[in-house]
């Protein structure tokens, strides 16, 4: 692939939990913004698709109980039985998860029920209906699972791929209503679970509970907001302090530092939160990223979470966010050819229709938080990939927008818009 510009980029430095706590105790006058929105762009309408994109009725939800974590490559020997996939979990603990019996004193099914109940009310509950000790247990169990599975996850289809959620909990539940609650569908989330929205705690807790209950069918990648310094600025720290404690925030940060960072679906679709990196020379580079780890100021992990596609360059250029790079069409084409992939699927940018193609449909951005921050009238989207790699998009309509108010969309119409 092309070489990155040697000019040193202006970057916002990462900070540890301890440094963030120090700032909380001795706050600065101002905090620089590191998260700019990219403007909406018109969706492309290319004719040639390396993967079959289908704009008719979305795939129906079917129970996919067979584990989809691949046996190939770095995953060899990791799949096995449910018990072996959980590393240090005992057979009793694994059976307990399947039956809903309490595991280590916590009943995951009961936690899921309470979290779902919290989404049934119109108002955001002031108090969190999950005890502090339960949060600690959920985080400890999920950390163990994340570290028992690879940094680069290889999974098979069918799977539903979800972009940014950003604490919009009621929209997350609407998404599950549309696509099927686990285990009625396999899921791969691309990161950015917290910040911005009002219920980041319920959002991340429900996702972690599903990861614990269905570890080989429910996957969570790391986004750029899953780190200490970003959550300190954009809402999750404040929500934890207000509704739980600073200690709870630290506990979640320790989970974020263990999340996998990329996935490959059916050997053909490369999935990541942000994008590509000039430091990526081999897939083993991703596999060898050490965890737990904070997000560094620069390098491979930083780029995978922060980079963006750009049509103003063929190769690499500085990113307007002030972090990482932008990569052009030539970089995408060379990447796909080198690794024999057909598609890059990423999130990280709000797009008007919930999904947006780039570079002849060789890259797609998926964004799953409708009416983002209450300021954009964007749709949320989920990309469904079936066994034949037929891809379709299921859309969540902004709740406070009726159909007549919505302007005519430029992209092909879909039949299951909610």
Secondary structure, DSSP 4 states (H G I P E B T S, - for coil): -PPPP-SPPP-PPP--HHHHHHHHHT--S------PPPPP-PPP--S--SS-B--SSPPPP----S--B-SSGGGTTTSSSHHHHTTT--HHHHHHHHHT--BTTB-HHHHHHHHHHHTTSSSPPSS-SS-HHHHHHHHHHHHHHHHHS-SEEEEPSSEEEE-B-TT-HHHHHHHHHHH--TTSS-EEE-S--SSSSS-HHHHHHHHHHHHHHTTTTEEEB--TTSSHHHHHHHSHHHHHHHHS-HHHHHHHHHHHTT-B-EEEETTTEEEESS---TT--SHHHHHT--SS-PPPSSSHHHHHHH-EE-SS-SSEEE-TTSSSEEE-HHHHHHHHHHHT-SEEEE--S--TTSEEEETTTTEEEEB--TTGGGT--PPEEEEEE-TT--EEEEEEPPTT--GGGSPPPSSPP-S-B-
